[in-house]
Amino acid sequence: NLRCISQFLLDVGVDGDELLIQLLQGSSDGEQNSVAMQSLLIGFSIIKVEENRKYRLHKLWDHTPVLVVCDPIRRRQIYYRGPIAQGRYILVPTAHKPGDEGPFLLRIFSSKDTKLRNIKRDMPKPPIFWCLWSAPLWITVVHIKSAEELKSERFRSLNPYCTIKCEGEKARTPVDHNTKDPHWDSAFVFYRKKTDKPIEIKVFNHKALLWDQFLGEVQLPATLNHQPTLLRVQLMDKSTTSGHGGLLLQVLTDDNLSAV
């Protein structure tokens, strides 16, 4: 049904890929019913979300900007065509009036499969043997903005990327090429059970023909703060006591799992 609570997750795998999005309202049950559905004012929004998001979005923050807004209009179908940066997004179909609903068809055309899927769960689902399962206590968002003055004794030019690990779940940023001051602007969300266990962030230098070079790491406690907090942290290498550059992060941790 066409309701503002519908959320569709999609991945853009090619930076700057041009998407063609079609939202079509109507019904296949007969022309008369189809014409009646055209009375609805329909639109949609596209929201940038965390690179590893699997569940529904509950609230907008600075790291989840609304990038595309097609205001509701009285049309059988509406289109959007334009370039979208690499990353993960949520598309939200909307109607003009609360409570308006009806059948619709959503199509996305792109150069690479966007893996479009409808997301219905608000948070992780208990397994079959739920008695052995412990529910998440906190939700943490780590927004890795950038790094500065990354150091390498072996290479003058760097292709840095970050990995982030929390309680066994691992994700990574894209590679930023030919820079010692990379800008990633990548956010990640984690549902945490072991709240005393820090989040591990490591920075590597990507090499096409060699093993990726480790540049430094930081252990992030990410304690409760209920509001995004900007942090500048020093990257360290266990083999040395000197810093290997710095990371600019924004961290939000809340005990309300629907806060993000």
Secondary structure, DSSP 8 states (H G I E B T S, - for coil): ---TT--EEEEE-STTEEEEEEEEE--SS-HHHHHHHTTS-EEEEEEE--TT--S---S--TTS-EEEEEEEES-SEEEEEEEE-SEEEEEEEEESSTT----EEEEEE-SS----EE---SS----SSGGG-----EEEEEEEEEEES---SS-SS--EEEEEEETTEEEE-----S-SS-EEEEEEEEEES-TTS-EEEEEEE--SSS--EEEEEEEE-----SS-EEEEEEEE-TT-SSEEEEEEEEEEEES-TT--
